[in-house]
Amino acid sequence: MGLYGAIIVLPKTIASACTSGLSAANLAVEAMWHETDFRLAPAAYDHGKSCYDREYLFQFAEMDPNIHLQALAQVNAAGSCGAGSPGCSLNVPTEPYHPAYFMIKRALDAG
């Protein structure tokens, strides 16, 4: 389909202020509702104002529709060929690559 990638940036050190104030209130609510902490770190930076209580993963993708059109043309030309049958494999060039669609998907947690 194209290129895929997820970006996760974690702080080198953790802010000590992430256990007081609003962060403490969020921890109390998390404990009350028996929520699982899916965060990889409690703060974006080593600074108390960068504390957070939720973390989301976004997947970035892009797609070149010409690759799909070439694959579809080969499938249609193969006729009744079954997937995995000898002589029924596709040979679709992926270069030059010119993406036309760009997508961002938010991954949902298991909680």
Distance bins in CASP14 RR format, pairs under 12 A and 6 or more apart:
PFRMAT RR
TARGET T0000
AUTHOR 0000-0000-0000
RMODE 2
METHOD distances of the structure
MODEL  1
1 61 1 0 0 1 0 0 0 0 0 0 0
1 62 0 0 0 0 1 0 0 0 0 0 0
1 63 1 0 1 0 0 0 0 0 0 0 0
1 64 0 0 0 0 1 0 0 0 0 0 0
1 65 0 0 0 0 1 0 0 0 0 0 0
1 67 1 0 0 1 0 0 0 0 0 0 0
1 68 1 0 0 1 0 0 0 0 0 0 0
1 71 0 0 0 0 0 1 0 0 0 0 0
1 92 0 0 0 0 0 1 0 0 0 0 0
1 94 0 0 0 0 0 1 0 0 0 0 0
1 97 0 0 0 0 0 1 0 0 0 0 0
1 99 0 0 0 0 0 1 0 0 0 0 0
1 101 0 0 0 0 1 0 0 0 0 0 0
1 103 0 0 0 0 1 0 0 0 0 0 0
2 60 0 0 0 0 0 1 0 0 0 0 0
2 61 1 0 0 1 0 0 0 0 0 0 0
2 62 1 0 1 0 0 0 0 0 0 0 0
2 63 1 0 1 0 0 0 0 0 0 0 0
2 64 1 0 0 1 0 0 0 0 0 0 0
2 65 0 0 0 0 0 1 0 0 0 0 0
2 66 0 0 0 0 0 1 0 0 0 0 0
2 67 1 0 0 1 0 0 0 0 0 0 0
2 68 0 0 0 0 1 0 0 0 0 0 0
2 92 0 0 0 0 0 1 0 0 0 0 0
2 94 0 0 0 0 1 0 0 0 0 0 0
2 95 0 0 0 0 0 1 0 0 0 0 0
2 97 1 0 0 1 0 0 0 0 0 0 0
2 98 0 0 0 0 0 1 0 0 0 0 0
2 99 1 0 0 1 0 0 0 0 0 0 0
2 100 0 0 0 0 0 1 0 0 0 0 0
2 101 0 0 0 0 1 0 0 0 0 0 0
2 102 0 0 0 0 0 1 0 0 0 0 0
2 103 0 0 0 0 0 1 0 0 0 0 0
3 59 0 0 0 0 0 1 0 0 0 0 0
3 60 0 0 0 0 1 0 0 0 0 0 0
3 61 1 0 0 1 0 0 0 0 0 0 0
3 62 1 0 1 0 0 0 0 0 0 0 0
3 63 0 0 0 0 1 0 0 0 0 0 0
3 64 0 0 0 0 1 0 0 0 0 0 0
3 67 0 0 0 0 0 1 0 0 0 0 0
3 94 0 0 0 0 0 1 0 0 0 0 0
3 97 0 0 0 0 1 0 0 0 0 0 0
3 99 1 0 0 1 0 0 0 0 0 0 0
3 101 0 0 0 0 0 1 0 0 0 0 0
3 102 0 0 0 0 0 1 0 0 0 0 0
3 103 0 0 0 0 0 1 0 0 0 0 0
4 58 0 0 0 0 0 1 0 0 0 0 0
4 59 1 0 0 1 0 0 0 0 0 0 0
4 60 1 0 0 1 0 0 0 0 0 0 0
4 61 1 0 1 0 0 0 0 0 0 0 0
4 62 0 0 0 0 1 0 0 0 0 0 0
4 63 0 0 0 0 1 0 0 0 0 0 0
4 99 0 0 0 0 0 1 0 0 0 0 0
4 102 0 0 0 0 0 1 0 0 0 0 0
4 103 0 0 0 0 1 0 0 0 0 0 0
4 104 0 0 0 0 0 1 0 0 0 0 0
4 105 0 0 0 0 1 0 0 0 0 0 0
4 107 0 0 0 0 0 1 0 0 0 0 0
5 57 0 0 0 0 0 1 0 0 0 0 0
5 58 0 0 0 0 1 0 0 0 0 0 0
5 59 1 0 0 1 0 0 0 0 0 0 0
5 60 1 0 1 0 0 0 0 0 0 0 0
5 61 1 0 0 1 0 0 0 0 0 0 0
5 62 0 0 0 0 1 0 0 0 0 0 0
5 103 0 0 0 0 0 1 0 0 0 0 0
5 104 0 0 0 0 0 1 0 0 0 0 0
5 105 0 0 0 0 0 1 0 0 0 0 0
5 107 0 0 0 0 0 1 0 0 0 0 0
6 56 0 0 0 0 0 1 0 0 0 0 0
6 57 1 0 1 0 0 0 0 0 0 0 0
6 58 1 0 0 1 0 0 0 0 0 0 0
6 59 1 0 1 0 0 0 0 0 0 0 0
6 60 1 0 0 1 0 0 0 0 0 0 0
6 61 0 0 0 0 1 0 0 0 0 0 0
6 104 0 0 0 0 0 1 0 0 0 0 0
6 105 0 0 0 0 1 0 0 0 0 0 0
6 106 0 0 0 0 0 1 0 0 0 0 0
6 107 1 0 0 1 0 0 0 0 0 0 0
7 56 0 0 0 0 0 1 0 0 0 0 0
7 57 0 0 0 0 1 0 0 0 0 0 0
7 58 1 0 0 1 0 0 0 0 0 0 0
7 59 0 0 0 0 1 0 0 0 0 0 0
7 60 1 0 0 1 0 0 0 0 0 0 0
7 104 0 0 0 0 0 1 0 0 0 0 0
7 107 0 0 0 0 0 1 0 0 0 0 0
8 39 0 0 0 0 0 1 0 0 0 0 0
8 40 1 0 0 1 0 0 0 0 0 0 0
8 41 0 0 0 0 1 0 0 0 0 0 0
8 44 0 0 0 0 0 1 0 0 0 0 0
8 55 0 0 0 0 1 0 0 0 0 0 0
8 56 0 0 0 0 0 1 0 0 0 0 0
8 57 1 0 0 1 0 0 0 0 0 0 0
8 58 0 0 0 0 1 0 0 0 0 0 0
8 59 0 0 0 0 0 1 0 0 0 0 0
8 107 0 0 0 0 0 1 0 0 0 0 0
9 40 0 0 0 0 1 0 0 0 0 0 0
9 41 0 0 0 0 1 0 0 0 0 0 0
9 43 0 0 0 0 0 1 0 0 0 0 0
9 44 1 0 0 1 0 0 0 0 0 0 0
9 45 0 0 0 0 1 0 0 0 0 0 0
9 50 0 0 0 0 0 1 0 0 0 0 0
9 55 0 0 0 0 0 1 0 0 0 0 0
9 57 0 0 0 0 0 1 0 0 0 0 0
9 58 0 0 0 0 0 1 0 0 0 0 0
10 39 0 0 0 0 1 0 0 0 0 0 0
10 40 1 0 1 0 0 0 0 0 0 0 0
10 41 1 0 1 0 0 0 0 0 0 0 0
10 42 0 0 0 0 0 1 0 0 0 0 0
10 43 0 0 0 0 1 0 0 0 0 0 0
10 44 0 0 0 0 1 0 0 0 0 0 0
10 45 0 0 0 0 0 1 0 0 0 0 0
10 46 0 0 0 0 0 1 0 0 0 0 0
10 50 0 0 0 0 0 1 0 0 0 0 0
10 55 0 0 0 0 0 1 0 0 0 0 0
11 18 0 0 0 0 0 1 0 0 0 0 0
11 39 0 0 0 0 0 1 0 0 0 0 0
11 40 0 0 0 0 1 0 0 0 0 0 0
11 41 1 0 1 0 0 0 0 0 0 0 0
11 42 0 0 0 0 1 0 0 0 0 0 0
11 43 1 0 1 0 0 0 0 0 0 0 0
11 44 1 0 0 1 0 0 0 0 0 0 0
11 45 1 0 1 0 0 0 0 0 0 0 0
11 46 1 0 1 0 0 0 0 0 0 0 0
11 47 0 0 0 0 1 0 0 0 0 0 0
11 48 0 0 0 0 0 1 0 0 0 0 0
11 50 1 0 0 1 0 0 0 0 0 0 0
11 51 0 0 0 0 0 1 0 0 0 0 0
11 52 0 0 0 0 0 1 0 0 0 0 0
12 41 0 0 0 0 1 0 0 0 0 0 0
12 43 0 0 0 0 0 1 0 0 0 0 0
12 44 0 0 0 0 0 1 0 0 0 0 0
12 45 0 0 0 0 1 0 0 0 0 0 0
12 46 1 0 0 1 0 0 0 0 0 0 0
12 47 0 0 0 0 0 1 0 0 0 0 0
13 41 0 0 0 0 1 0 0 0 0 0 0
13 42 0 0 0 0 0 1 0 0 0 0 0
13 43 0 0 0 0 1 0 0 0 0 0 0
13 44 0 0 0 0 0 1 0 0 0 0 0
13 45 0 0 0 0 1 0 0 0 0 0 0
13 46 1 0 1 0 0 0 0 0 0 0 0
13 47 0 0 0 0 0 1 0 0 0 0 0
13 48 0 0 0 0 0 1 0 0 0 0 0
13 50 0 0 0 0 0 1 0 0 0 0 0
14 23 0 0 0 0 0 1 0 0 0 0 0
14 39 0 0 0 0 0 1 0 0 0 0 0
14 40 0 0 0 0 0 1 0 0 0 0 0
14 41 1 0 0 1 0 0 0 0 0 0 0
14 42 1 0 0 1 0 0 0 0 0 0 0
14 43 1 0 1 0 0 0 0 0 0 0 0
14 44 0 0 0 0 0 1 0 0 0 0 0
14 45 0 0 0 0 1 0 0 0 0 0 0
14 46 1 0 0 1 0 0 0 0 0 0 0
14 47 0 0 0 0 0 1 0 0 0 0 0
14 48 0 0 0 0 1 0 0 0 0 0 0
14 50 0 0 0 0 0 1 0 0 0 0 0
14 51 0 0 0 0 1 0 0 0 0 0 0
14 52 0 0 0 0 0 1 0 0 0 0 0
15 23 0 0 0 0 1 0 0 0 0 0 0
15 41 0 0 0 0 1 0 0 0 0 0 0
15 42 1 0 0 1 0 0 0 0 0 0 0
15 43 1 0 1 0 0 0 0 0 0 0 0
15 44 0 0 0 0 1 0 0 0 0 0 0
15 45 1 0 0 1 0 0 0 0 0 0 0
15 46 1 0 1 0 0 0 0 0 0 0 0
15 47 1 0 1 0 0 0 0 0 0 0 0
15 48 1 0 1 0 0 0 0 0 0 0 0
15 49 0 0 0 0 1 0 0 0 0 0 0
15 50 1 0 0 1 0 0 0 0 0 0 0
15 51 1 0 0 1 0 0 0 0 0 0 0
15 52 0 0 0 0 0 1 0 0 0 0 0
16 23 0 0 0 0 0 1 0 0 0 0 0
16 42 0 0 0 0 0 1 0 0 0 0 0
16 43 0 0 0 0 1 0 0 0 0 0 0
16 46 0 0 0 0 1 0 0 0 0 0 0
16 47 0 0 0 0 0 1 0 0 0 0 0
16 48 1 0 0 1 0 0 0 0 0 0 0
16 51 0 0 0 0 0 1 0 0 0 0 0
17 23 1 0 0 1 0 0 0 0 0 0 0
17 24 0 0 0 0 1 0 0 0 0 0 0
17 42 0 0 0 0 1 0 0 0 0 0 0
17 43 0 0 0 0 1 0 0 0 0 0 0
17 45 0 0 0 0 0 1 0 0 0 0 0
17 46 0 0 0 0 1 0 0 0 0 0 0
17 47 1 0 0 1 0 0 0 0 0 0 0
17 48 1 1 0 0 0 0 0 0 0 0 0
17 49 0 0 0 0 1 0 0 0 0 0 0
17 50 0 0 0 0 1 0 0 0 0 0 0
17 51 1 0 0 1 0 0 0 0 0 0 0
18 24 0 0 0 0 1 0 0 0 0 0 0
18 25 0 0 0 0 0 1 0 0 0 0 0
18 26 0 0 0 0 1 0 0 0 0 0 0
18 27 0 0 0 0 1 0 0 0 0 0 0
18 37 0 0 0 0 0 1 0 0 0 0 0
18 39 0 0 0 0 0 1 0 0 0 0 0
18 41 0 0 0 0 1 0 0 0 0 0 0
18 42 1 0 1 0 0 0 0 0 0 0 0
18 43 1 0 1 0 0 0 0 0 0 0 0
18 44 0 0 0 0 0 1 0 0 0 0 0
18 45 0 0 0 0 0 1 0 0 0 0 0
18 46 0 0 0 0 0 1 0 0 0 0 0
18 47 0 0 0 0 1 0 0 0 0 0 0
18 48 1 0 0 1 0 0 0 0 0 0 0
18 49 0 0 0 0 0 1 0 0 0 0 0
18 50 0 0 0 0 1 0 0 0 0 0 0
18 51 1 0 1 0 0 0 0 0 0 0 0
18 52 0 0 0 0 1 0 0 0 0 0 0
18 53 0 0 0 0 1 0 0 0 0 0 0
19 25 0 0 0 0 0 1 0 0 0 0 0
19 26 0 0 0 0 0 1 0 0 0 0 0
19 27 1 0 0 1 0 0 0 0 0 0 0
19 28 0 0 0 0 0 1 0 0 0 0 0
19 42 0 0 0 0 1 0 0 0 0 0 0
19 43 0 0 0 0 0 1 0 0 0 0 0
19 48 0 0 0 0 0 1 0 0 0 0 0
19 51 0 0 0 0 1 0 0 0 0 0 0
19 53 0 0 0 0 0 1 0 0 0 0 0
20 26 0 0 0 0 0 1 0 0 0 0 0
20 27 0 0 0 0 1 0 0 0 0 0 0
20 28 0 0 0 0 0 1 0 0 0 0 0
20 42 0 0 0 0 0 1 0 0 0 0 0
20 48 0 0 0 0 1 0 0 0 0 0 0
20 51 0 0 0 0 1 0 0 0 0 0 0
21 27 0 0 0 0 1 0 0 0 0 0 0
21 28 0 0 0 0 0 1 0 0 0 0 0
21 48 0 0 0 0 1 0 0 0 0 0 0
21 49 0 0 0 0 0 1 0 0 0 0 0
21 51 0 0 0 0 1 0 0 0 0 0 0
21 53 0 0 0 0 0 1 0 0 0 0 0
22 28 0 0 0 0 0 1 0 0 0 0 0
22 29 0 0 0 0 0 1 0 0 0 0 0
22 42 0 0 0 0 0 1 0 0 0 0 0
22 48 0 0 0 0 0 1 0 0 0 0 0
22 49 0 0 0 0 0 1 0 0 0 0 0
22 51 1 0 0 1 0 0 0 0 0 0 0
22 52 0 0 0 0 1 0 0 0 0 0 0
22 53 0 0 0 0 1 0 0 0 0 0 0
23 29 0 0 0 0 0 1 0 0 0 0 0
23 30 0 0 0 0 0 1 0 0 0 0 0
23 37 0 0 0 0 0 1 0 0 0 0 0
23 39 0 0 0 0 0 1 0 0 0 0 0
23 42 1 0 0 1 0 0 0 0 0 0 0
23 43 0 0 0 0 1 0 0 0 0 0 0
23 48 0 0 0 0 1 0 0 0 0 0 0
23 49 0 0 0 0 0 1 0 0 0 0 0
23 50 0 0 0 0 0 1 0 0 0 0 0
23 51 1 0 1 0 0 0 0 0 0 0 0
23 52 0 0 0 0 1 0 0 0 0 0 0
23 53 1 0 0 1 0 0 0 0 0 0 0
23 54 0 0 0 0 0 1 0 0 0 0 0
24 30 0 0 0 0 0 1 0 0 0 0 0
24 31 0 0 0 0 0 1 0 0 0 0 0
24 42 0 0 0 0 0 1 0 0 0 0 0
24 51 0 0 0 0 1 0 0 0 0 0 0
24 53 0 0 0 0 0 1 0 0 0 0 0
25 31 0 0 0 0 0 1 0 0 0 0 0
25 32 0 0 0 0 0 1 0 0 0 0 0
25 51 0 0 0 0 0 1 0 0 0 0 0
25 53 0 0 0 0 1 0 0 0 0 0 0
26 32 0 0 0 0 0 1 0 0 0 0 0
26 33 0 0 0 0 0 1 0 0 0 0 0
26 35 0 0 0 0 1 0 0 0 0 0 0
26 37 0 0 0 0 0 1 0 0 0 0 0
26 39 0 0 0 0 0 1 0 0 0 0 0
26 42 0 0 0 0 1 0 0 0 0 0 0
26 51 0 0 0 0 1 0 0 0 0 0 0
26 52 0 0 0 0 1 0 0 0 0 0 0
26 53 1 1 0 0 0 0 0 0 0 0 0
26 54 0 0 0 0 1 0 0 0 0 0 0
27 33 0 0 0 0 0 1 0 0 0 0 0
27 35 0 0 0 0 1 0 0 0 0 0 0
27 37 0 0 0 0 1 0 0 0 0 0 0
27 39 0 0 0 0 0 1 0 0 0 0 0
27 42 0 0 0 0 1 0 0 0 0 0 0
27 51 0 0 0 0 0 1 0 0 0 0 0
27 52 0 0 0 0 0 1 0 0 0 0 0
27 53 1 0 0 1 0 0 0 0 0 0 0
28 35 0 0 0 0 0 1 0 0 0 0 0
28 53 0 0 0 0 0 1 0 0 0 0 0
29 35 1 0 0 1 0 0 0 0 0 0 0
29 37 0 0 0 0 0 1 0 0 0 0 0
29 53 0 0 0 0 1 0 0 0 0 0 0
29 54 0 0 0 0 0 1 0 0 0 0 0
30 36 0 0 0 0 1 0 0 0 0 0 0
30 37 1 0 0 1 0 0 0 0 0 0 0
30 38 0 0 0 0 0 1 0 0 0 0 0
30 39 0 0 0 0 0 1 0 0 0 0 0
30 42 0 0 0 0 0 1 0 0 0 0 0
30 53 1 0 0 1 0 0 0 0 0 0 0
30 54 0 0 0 0 1 0 0 0 0 0 0
30 111 0 0 0 0 0 1 0 0 0 0 0
31 37 0 0 0 0 1 0 0 0 0 0 0
31 53 0 0 0 0 0 1 0 0 0 0 0
33 53 0 0 0 0 0 1 0 0 0 0 0
33 111 0 0 0 0 0 1 0 0 0 0 0
34 111 0 0 0 0 0 1 0 0 0 0 0
35 53 0 0 0 0 1 0 0 0 0 0 0
35 54 0 0 0 0 1 0 0 0 0 0 0
35 109 0 0 0 0 0 1 0 0 0 0 0
35 110 0 0 0 0 0 1 0 0 0 0 0
35 111 1 0 0 1 0 0 0 0 0 0 0
36 54 0 0 0 0 0 1 0 0 0 0 0
36 55 0 0 0 0 0 1 0 0 0 0 0
36 109 0 0 0 0 1 0 0 0 0 0 0
36 110 1 0 0 1 0 0 0 0 0 0 0
36 111 1 0 1 0 0 0 0 0 0 0 0
37 52 0 0 0 0 0 1 0 0 0 0 0
37 53 0 0 0 0 1 0 0 0 0 0 0
37 54 0 0 0 0 1 0 0 0 0 0 0
37 55 0 0 0 0 1 0 0 0 0 0 0
37 109 0 0 0 0 0 1 0 0 0 0 0
37 111 0 0 0 0 0 1 0 0 0 0 0
38 52 0 0 0 0 0 1 0 0 0 0 0
38 53 0 0 0 0 0 1 0 0 0 0 0
38 54 0 0 0 0 1 0 0 0 0 0 0
38 55 1 0 0 1 0 0 0 0 0 0 0
38 56 0 0 0 0 1 0 0 0 0 0 0
38 57 0 0 0 0 1 0 0 0 0 0 0
38 107 0 0 0 0 0 1 0 0 0 0 0
38 108 0 0 0 0 0 1 0 0 0 0 0
38 109 1 0 1 0 0 0 0 0 0 0 0
38 110 1 0 0 1 0 0 0 0 0 0 0
38 111 1 0 0 1 0 0 0 0 0 0 0
39 51 0 0 0 0 0 1 0 0 0 0 0
39 52 1 0 0 1 0 0 0 0 0 0 0
39 53 1 0 0 1 0 0 0 0 0 0 0
39 54 1 0 0 1 0 0 0 0 0 0 0
39 55 1 0 1 0 0 0 0 0 0 0 0
39 56 0 0 0 0 0 1 0 0 0 0 0
39 57 0 0 0 0 0 1 0 0 0 0 0
39 109 0 0 0 0 1 0 0 0 0 0 0
40 52 0 0 0 0 0 1 0 0 0 0 0
40 54 0 0 0 0 0 1 0 0 0 0 0
40 55 1 0 0 1 0 0 0 0 0 0 0
40 56 0 0 0 0 0 1 0 0 0 0 0
40 57 0 0 0 0 1 0 0 0 0 0 0
40 109 0 0 0 0 0 1 0 0 0 0 0
41 50 0 0 0 0 1 0 0 0 0 0 0
41 51 0 0 0 0 1 0 0 0 0 0 0
41 52 0 0 0 0 1 0 0 0 0 0 0
41 53 0 0 0 0 0 1 0 0 0 0 0
41 55 0 0 0 0 1 0 0 0 0 0 0
42 48 0 0 0 0 1 0 0 0 0 0 0
42 50 0 0 0 0 1 0 0 0 0 0 0
42 51 1 0 1 0 0 0 0 0 0 0 0
42 52 1 0 0 1 0 0 0 0 0 0 0
42 53 0 0 0 0 1 0 0 0 0 0 0
42 54 0 0 0 0 0 1 0 0 0 0 0
42 55 0 0 0 0 1 0 0 0 0 0 0
43 49 0 0 0 0 1 0 0 0 0 0 0
43 50 1 0 1 0 0 0 0 0 0 0 0
43 51 1 0 1 0 0 0 0 0 0 0 0
43 52 1 0 0 1 0 0 0 0 0 0 0
43 53 0 0 0 0 0 1 0 0 0 0 0
43 55 0 0 0 0 0 1 0 0 0 0 0
44 50 1 0 1 0 0 0 0 0 0 0 0
44 51 0 0 0 0 1 0 0 0 0 0 0
44 52 1 0 0 1 0 0 0 0 0 0 0
44 54 0 0 0 0 0 1 0 0 0 0 0
44 55 0 0 0 0 1 0 0 0 0 0 0
45 51 0 0 0 0 1 0 0 0 0 0 0
45 52 0 0 0 0 0 1 0 0 0 0 0
54 106 0 0 0 0 0 1 0 0 0 0 0
54 108 0 0 0 0 0 1 0 0 0 0 0
54 109 0 0 0 0 1 0 0 0 0 0 0
54 111 0 0 0 0 0 1 0 0 0 0 0
55 106 0 0 0 0 0 1 0 0 0 0 0
55 107 0 0 0 0 0 1 0 0 0 0 0
55 109 0 0 0 0 1 0 0 0 0 0 0
56 104 0 0 0 0 0 1 0 0 0 0 0
56 105 0 0 0 0 0 1 0 0 0 0 0
56 106 1 0 1 0 0 0 0 0 0 0 0
56 107 1 0 0 1 0 0 0 0 0 0 0
56 108 0 0 0 0 1 0 0 0 0 0 0
56 109 1 0 0 1 0 0 0 0 0 0 0
57 104 0 0 0 0 0 1 0 0 0 0 0
57 105 0 0 0 0 1 0 0 0 0 0 0
57 106 1 0 0 1 0 0 0 0 0 0 0
57 107 1 0 1 0 0 0 0 0 0 0 0
57 108 0 0 0 0 1 0 0 0 0 0 0
57 109 0 0 0 0 1 0 0 0 0 0 0
57 110 0 0 0 0 0 1 0 0 0 0 0
58 103 0 0 0 0 0 1 0 0 0 0 0
58 104 1 0 1 0 0 0 0 0 0 0 0
58 105 1 0 0 1 0 0 0 0 0 0 0
58 106 1 0 1 0 0 0 0 0 0 0 0
58 107 1 0 0 1 0 0 0 0 0 0 0
58 108 0 0 0 0 0 1 0 0 0 0 0
59 102 0 0 0 0 0 1 0 0 0 0 0
59 103 0 0 0 0 1 0 0 0 0 0 0
59 104 1 0 0 1 0 0 0 0 0 0 0
59 105 1 0 1 0 0 0 0 0 0 0 0
59 106 1 0 0 1 0 0 0 0 0 0 0
59 107 1 0 0 1 0 0 0 0 0 0 0
59 108 0 0 0 0 0 1 0 0 0 0 0
60 99 0 0 0 0 0 1 0 0 0 0 0
60 101 0 0 0 0 0 1 0 0 0 0 0
60 102 1 0 0 1 0 0 0 0 0 0 0
60 103 1 0 0 1 0 0 0 0 0 0 0
60 104 1 0 1 0 0 0 0 0 0 0 0
60 105 0 0 0 0 1 0 0 0 0 0 0
60 106 0 0 0 0 0 1 0 0 0 0 0
60 107 0 0 0 0 0 1 0 0 0 0 0
61 99 0 0 0 0 1 0 0 0 0 0 0
61 101 0 0 0 0 1 0 0 0 0 0 0
61 102 1 0 0 1 0 0 0 0 0 0 0
61 103 1 0 1 0 0 0 0 0 0 0 0
61 104 1 0 0 1 0 0 0 0 0 0 0
61 105 1 0 0 1 0 0 0 0 0 0 0
61 107 0 0 0 0 0 1 0 0 0 0 0
62 97 0 0 0 0 1 0 0 0 0 0 0
62 98 0 0 0 0 1 0 0 0 0 0 0
62 99 1 1 0 0 0 0 0 0 0 0 0
62 100 0 0 0 0 1 0 0 0 0 0 0
62 101 1 0 0 1 0 0 0 0 0 0 0
62 102 1 0 1 0 0 0 0 0 0 0 0
62 103 1 0 0 1 0 0 0 0 0 0 0
62 104 0 0 0 0 0 1 0 0 0 0 0
62 105 0 0 0 0 0 1 0 0 0 0 0
63 69 0 0 0 0 0 1 0 0 0 0 0
63 94 0 0 0 0 0 1 0 0 0 0 0
63 97 0 0 0 0 1 0 0 0 0 0 0
63 98 0 0 0 0 0 1 0 0 0 0 0
63 99 1 0 1 0 0 0 0 0 0 0 0
63 100 1 0 0 1 0 0 0 0 0 0 0
63 101 1 0 1 0 0 0 0 0 0 0 0
63 102 0 0 0 0 1 0 0 0 0 0 0
63 103 1 0 0 1 0 0 0 0 0 0 0
64 70 0 0 0 0 1 0 0 0 0 0 0
64 71 0 0 0 0 0 1 0 0 0 0 0
64 92 0 0 0 0 0 1 0 0 0 0 0
64 93 0 0 0 0 0 1 0 0 0 0 0
64 94 1 0 0 1 0 0 0 0 0 0 0
64 95 0 0 0 0 1 0 0 0 0 0 0
64 96 0 0 0 0 1 0 0 0 0 0 0
64 97 1 0 1 0 0 0 0 0 0 0 0
64 98 1 0 1 0 0 0 0 0 0 0 0
64 99 1 0 1 0 0 0 0 0 0 0 0
64 100 1 0 0 1 0 0 0 0 0 0 0
64 101 0 0 0 0 1 0 0 0 0 0 0
64 102 0 0 0 0 0 1 0 0 0 0 0
65 71 0 0 0 0 0 1 0 0 0 0 0
65 72 0 0 0 0 0 1 0 0 0 0 0
65 97 0 0 0 0 0 1 0 0 0 0 0
65 98 0 0 0 0 1 0 0 0 0 0 0
65 99 0 0 0 0 1 0 0 0 0 0 0
65 100 1 0 1 0 0 0 0 0 0 0 0
65 101 1 0 0 1 0 0 0 0 0 0 0
66 72 0 0 0 0 0 1 0 0 0 0 0
66 73 0 0 0 0 0 1 0 0 0 0 0
66 92 0 0 0 0 1 0 0 0 0 0 0
66 93 0 0 0 0 1 0 0 0 0 0 0
66 94 0 0 0 0 1 0 0 0 0 0 0
66 95 0 0 0 0 0 1 0 0 0 0 0
66 96 0 0 0 0 1 0 0 0 0 0 0
66 97 0 0 0 0 1 0 0 0 0 0 0
66 98 1 0 0 1 0 0 0 0 0 0 0
66 99 0 0 0 0 1 0 0 0 0 0 0
66 100 0 0 0 0 1 0 0 0 0 0 0
66 101 0 0 0 0 0 1 0 0 0 0 0
67 73 0 0 0 0 0 1 0 0 0 0 0
67 74 0 0 0 0 0 1 0 0 0 0 0
67 90 0 0 0 0 0 1 0 0 0 0 0
67 92 1 0 1 0 0 0 0 0 0 0 0
67 93 0 0 0 0 1 0 0 0 0 0 0
67 94 1 0 1 0 0 0 0 0 0 0 0
67 95 0 0 0 0 1 0 0 0 0 0 0
67 96 0 0 0 0 0 1 0 0 0 0 0
67 97 1 0 0 1 0 0 0 0 0 0 0
67 98 0 0 0 0 1 0 0 0 0 0 0
67 99 0 0 0 0 1 0 0 0 0 0 0
67 100 0 0 0 0 0 1 0 0 0 0 0
67 101 0 0 0 0 0 1 0 0 0 0 0
68 74 0 0 0 0 0 1 0 0 0 0 0
68 75 0 0 0 0 0 1 0 0 0 0 0
68 90 0 0 0 0 0 1 0 0 0 0 0
68 92 0 0 0 0 1 0 0 0 0 0 0
68 94 0 0 0 0 0 1 0 0 0 0 0
68 99 0 0 0 0 0 1 0 0 0 0 0
68 100 0 0 0 0 0 1 0 0 0 0 0
68 101 0 0 0 0 0 1 0 0 0 0 0
69 75 0 0 0 0 0 1 0 0 0 0 0
69 76 0 0 0 0 0 1 0 0 0 0 0
69 92 0 0 0 0 1 0 0 0 0 0 0
69 93 0 0 0 0 0 1 0 0 0 0 0
69 100 0 0 0 0 0 1 0 0 0 0 0
70 76 0 0 0 0 0 1 0 0 0 0 0
70 77 0 0 0 0 0 1 0 0 0 0 0
70 90 0 0 0 0 1 0 0 0 0 0 0
70 91 0 0 0 0 1 0 0 0 0 0 0
70 92 1 0 1 0 0 0 0 0 0 0 0
70 93 1 0 0 1 0 0 0 0 0 0 0
70 94 0 0 0 0 1 0 0 0 0 0 0
70 95 0 0 0 0 0 1 0 0 0 0 0
71 77 0 0 0 0 0 1 0 0 0 0 0
71 78 0 0 0 0 0 1 0 0 0 0 0
71 89 0 0 0 0 0 1 0 0 0 0 0
71 90 1 0 1 0 0 0 0 0 0 0 0
71 91 0 0 0 0 1 0 0 0 0 0 0
71 92 1 0 1 0 0 0 0 0 0 0 0
71 93 0 0 0 0 0 1 0 0 0 0 0
71 94 0 0 0 0 0 1 0 0 0 0 0
72 78 0 0 0 0 0 1 0 0 0 0 0
72 90 0 0 0 0 1 0 0 0 0 0 0
72 92 0 0 0 0 1 0 0 0 0 0 0
73 79 0 0 0 0 0 1 0 0 0 0 0
73 90 0 0 0 0 1 0 0 0 0 0 0
73 91 0 0 0 0 0 1 0 0 0 0 0
73 92 0 0 0 0 1 0 0 0 0 0 0
74 81 0 0 0 0 1 0 0 0 0 0 0
74 87 0 0 0 0 0 1 0 0 0 0 0
74 88 0 0 0 0 1 0 0 0 0 0 0
74 89 0 0 0 0 1 0 0 0 0 0 0
74 90 1 0 1 0 0 0 0 0 0 0 0
74 91 1 0 0 1 0 0 0 0 0 0 0
74 92 1 0 0 1 0 0 0 0 0 0 0
74 93 0 0 0 0 0 1 0 0 0 0 0
75 81 1 0 0 1 0 0 0 0 0 0 0
75 82 0 0 0 0 1 0 0 0 0 0 0
75 83 0 0 0 0 1 0 0 0 0 0 0
75 88 0 0 0 0 1 0 0 0 0 0 0
75 89 0 0 0 0 0 1 0 0 0 0 0
75 90 1 0 0 1 0 0 0 0 0 0 0
75 91 0 0 0 0 0 1 0 0 0 0 0
75 92 0 0 0 0 1 0 0 0 0 0 0
76 90 0 0 0 0 0 1 0 0 0 0 0
77 88 0 0 0 0 0 1 0 0 0 0 0
77 90 0 0 0 0 0 1 0 0 0 0 0
77 91 0 0 0 0 0 1 0 0 0 0 0
78 84 0 0 0 0 0 1 0 0 0 0 0
78 85 0 0 0 0 1 0 0 0 0 0 0
78 86 0 0 0 0 0 1 0 0 0 0 0
78 87 0 0 0 0 1 0 0 0 0 0 0
78 88 1 0 1 0 0 0 0 0 0 0 0
78 89 0 0 0 0 1 0 0 0 0 0 0
78 90 0 0 0 0 1 0 0 0 0 0 0
78 91 0 0 0 0 0 1 0 0 0 0 0
79 85 0 0 0 0 0 1 0 0 0 0 0
79 87 0 0 0 0 0 1 0 0 0 0 0
79 88 0 0 0 0 1 0 0 0 0 0 0
80 88 0 0 0 0 1 0 0 0 0 0 0
81 87 1 0 0 1 0 0 0 0 0 0 0
81 88 1 1 0 0 0 0 0 0 0 0 0
81 89 0 0 0 0 1 0 0 0 0 0 0
81 90 0 0 0 0 1 0 0 0 0 0 0
82 88 1 0 1 0 0 0 0 0 0 0 0
82 89 0 0 0 0 0 1 0 0 0 0 0
82 90 0 0 0 0 0 1 0 0 0 0 0
83 89 0 0 0 0 1 0 0 0 0 0 0
83 90 0 0 0 0 1 0 0 0 0 0 0
84 90 0 0 0 0 0 1 0 0 0 0 0
END
